[in-house]
Amino acid sequence: MQTLGIVAVAVIVILSIAAVKTVIPNEKVSKPCLIGYKAACSFTPISTAILILAAIGTFILAKNVILV
């Protein structure tokens, strides 16, 4: 695997973990998220979507760069 491929996989994994982490409930936070429960991120549905889209974009970009 090329170095770029390894970096792309690492970025995709990190973004995916961050997306999952944003929806995990956390009672220690001060205010609820936009959905209504206390999550690790107060912008939970928006931040999760942004992170998922970034992971998909990284995958598509890496796929096009590596295959060219």
C-alpha positions in Angstrom: 0.0 0.0 0.0 1.3 3.4 -0.8 2.0 6.0 1.8 -0.9 8.2 0.5 -3.2 5.2 0.9 -2.1 4.6 4.5 -2.6 8.2 5.3 -6.1 8.2 3.7 -7.1 5.1 5.6 -5.9 6.7 8.9 -7.9 9.9 8.2 -11.0 8.0 7.3 -10.7 5.9 10.5 -10.2 9.0 12.6 -13.1 10.8 11.0 -15.4 7.8 11.5 -14.4 7.4 15.1 -15.0 11.1 15.7 -18.5 10.8 14.0 -19.5 8.0 16.3 -18.1 9.8 19.4 -20.3 12.8 18.7 -23.5 10.8 19.2 -22.5 9.1 22.4 -24.5 10.3 25.4 -22.6 12.1 28.1 -24.4 13.3 31.3 -21.5 15.6 32.3 -22.1 18.2 29.6 -23.8 21.4 30.4 -26.4 21.6 27.6 -28.3 19.1 25.4 -27.6 18.6 21.7 -29.9 19.7 18.9 -31.7 16.3 19.1 -32.5 16.9 22.8 -30.3 14.6 24.8 -26.9 15.4 26.4 -24.3 14.2 23.9 -20.5 14.7 23.7 -21.1 17.4 21.0 -23.9 20.0 21.3 -24.2 20.1 17.5 -24.6 16.3 17.2 -26.7 15.8 14.0 -24.8 18.5 12.1 -21.3 17.6 13.3 -21.9 13.9 12.7 -23.1 14.5 9.1 -20.0 16.8 8.5 -17.6 14.1 9.7 -19.3 11.4 7.7 -19.2 13.5 4.6 -15.6 14.3 5.2 -14.8 10.6 5.5 -16.6 9.9 2.3 -14.9 12.8 0.5 -11.5 11.5 1.7 -12.3 8.1 0.4 -13.4 9.3 -3.0 -10.4 11.7 -3.3 -8.0 9.0 -2.2 -9.6 6.4 -4.6 -9.2 8.8 -7.5 -5.7 9.9 -6.7 -4.4 6.4 -6.0 -6.0 4.8 -9.1 -4.8 7.6 -11.5 
